[in-house]
Amino acid sequence: MNTACLFTIVAPSGAGKTSLIKALQDKKQNSIAVSVSHTTRSIRPGETDGVDYHFVAPDKFRQMVSDDQFLEHAQVFDNYYGTARASVENLFDSGKHVILEIDWQGARQVKQKMPDTVCIFILPPSREVLEQRLVDRATDDKKTIERRMKEADSEMSHYGDAQYLVINDDFDRALYALECIIHTQSLTLSRQKTKNSALFDSIPEESV
């Protein structure tokens, strides 16, 4: 029986979400998989269809929306992005826990369709640290950083949607926290009963 769990991981830009998820997947590749999203944007040099994204035409994407094939989807500027239900179900069939790297709006959509989804929110130790991380990247000008901070404030204001919060003040500790959260979900009563059905069938029911 399948005991896999779906996790949505949400964080503002600069909190370290992508690096943490990659490190987690490298350590737990036999038990954890990251779902690949669909998008209508053009493929970029170095990207691989089916690995970085499933690249589809806008008409195909809109048809998938009409057919209710997405757990969540959104339009970002002129492009569409979404998580296909089939992509997640295929990973579940492999017996692995599935992670969606997503924003708070997408996480809410997924939760509505799959209420058992576990949401993890990654936060920086402070707003000042987050801004300094964006500055240290040296990839954005001051105006862009100000915009990213406004977006981060909006994202962080929804931390209350999560079941778990991870403060990324130290990368190794934050990674360990993610591992613990995922392992804990494997030990819930319902999943243990499913995984060890023969044992629980042999235990007498509680008598009054």
C-alpha positions, 0 to 999 in steps of 0.5 A, a space after each residue: 500500500 502507498 504511504 507516500 506524502 505530498 509536501 509543499 515547500 514555500 519560501 521567499 526569494 533568498 531564503 534558501 529554498 531551492 538549495 535546501 530542496 536540492 540537498 535534501 533530494 541528493 541525500 534522500 533520492 531513494 525516498 524523495 522526489 521533486 515534481 517537475 512543473 509544466 510551463 508555456 515559456 520557451 526552453 532555455 539553453 542548458 535546460 532539458 524537457 521533462 527534467 527542468 520543466 515539461 515545456 508545452 504550447 499555450 493551447 495545450 496548457 489551456 486544454 489541461 486547465 479545462 480538463 482539470 489536470 492541474 493541482 495548481 496553476 498560475 500565470 506569471 507575466 506572459 507564461 503559464 506554470 502548473 503542477 499536473 496531477 498525473 506528474 504527482 501520481 506517477 511519483 507516488 506510484 514509485 513509493 516516494 514522498 513528493 515535494 512541490 517547490 511552490 509559492 503560497 498561492 499554489 500551495 493553497 490550491 494544492 491543499 484544497 484538492 489534496 487536504 492531506 498535503 503537508 505545507 512547510 514554510 522556510 523563513 530567513 532568520 530576519 528580514 535584514 538577513 534576507 535583504 543582505 542575501 539578495 545583495 550578496 548575490 550581486 545579480 540585481 540592482 537596487 530597484 530590483 532588490 527593493 521589488 524582491 523585498 516587497 514580494 518577500 514581505 507578501 510571501 512571508 505574511 502567509 507563513 500561517 498556512 504551514 504546518 511546519 516552519 523552518 528558520 534557515 539561519 544555518 543551512 545544515 540545521 535547516 536541512 536536518 529540520 526538513 529531514 526530520 519533518 519528512 521522516 515524522 510524516 512517515 511515522 503517523 498512525 495511518 501510514 504505519 497501519 498501512 505499511 505494517 497492516 499484518 502486524 496491526 491485523 494481529 493485534 486485538 481491538 481495544 476492549 471497553 
